[in-house]
Amino acid sequence: MRLASLSLPHLRITFHLAVAEAQPVRVEVFDLLGRRRALLLASSVVPVSDAAFTIEALLARTYVLRMSAPDGVVTRTFTVF
């Protein structure tokens, strides 16, 4: 399971998901106090997918992007300026 290629152009978050096989995946954004700020994806994902979401509702600070699936959990941090 992999979460890579995180970029933030023009108030959009774009990331690349890779899992061993098609399976249910949940992608969420948390602030550094552990509060969930957004649910970006909650569905089945094919083994390799790209996704992009608008993040204009997020304040300027650092966040944690968390991908969870039956294979495990992967996290990445990102900063909104």
DRENRO-457256 format. One record per residue (C-alpha): residue in one letter; x, z, y negated. Coordinates in steps of 0.1 Angstrom, whole numbers, plus 5000, padded with zeros to 4 digits. Each point is the difference from the previous one (the first is absolute). Example, Ala and Ser with C-alpha at 12.3 -4.5 7.8 and 13.67 -1.06 7.14 Angstrom:
BEGIN
A512350785045S501449934966
This chain:
BEGIN
M500050005000R501449904966L499050014964A502349794978S500449784970L498350234975S499849854966L497950074968P499749694979H497250004974L498250325011R499749885036I501650165030T501049755026F501450105035H500849865033L498550175032A501449955034V498750165032A500749945037E496549875007A496649974982Q498850354994P498150214975V502150084969R499450224970V501949964968E499650274973V501650104967F500850374993D501450174970L503050235004L497750305002G498449855032R496749894984R498749675013R499649764970A499049685018L499049875034L501449655001L499349895035A498050145030S499649735026S501649825028V503249814991V501649715019P503650065010V501449874967S498050014967D500549994963A497750194977A499750044962F497850244980T499450074963I501450344989E498950004964A498150335005L503350195008L501850194973A503749954993R501850215026T501449995036Y497749965030V500249995037L498649705020R499150125035M499349775029S498650175031A499149835033P499950105037D503849925001G500850264973V500350054963V502349834975T500450094963R501549844969T500250124965F499449794969T499850074963V497549874975F501449964965
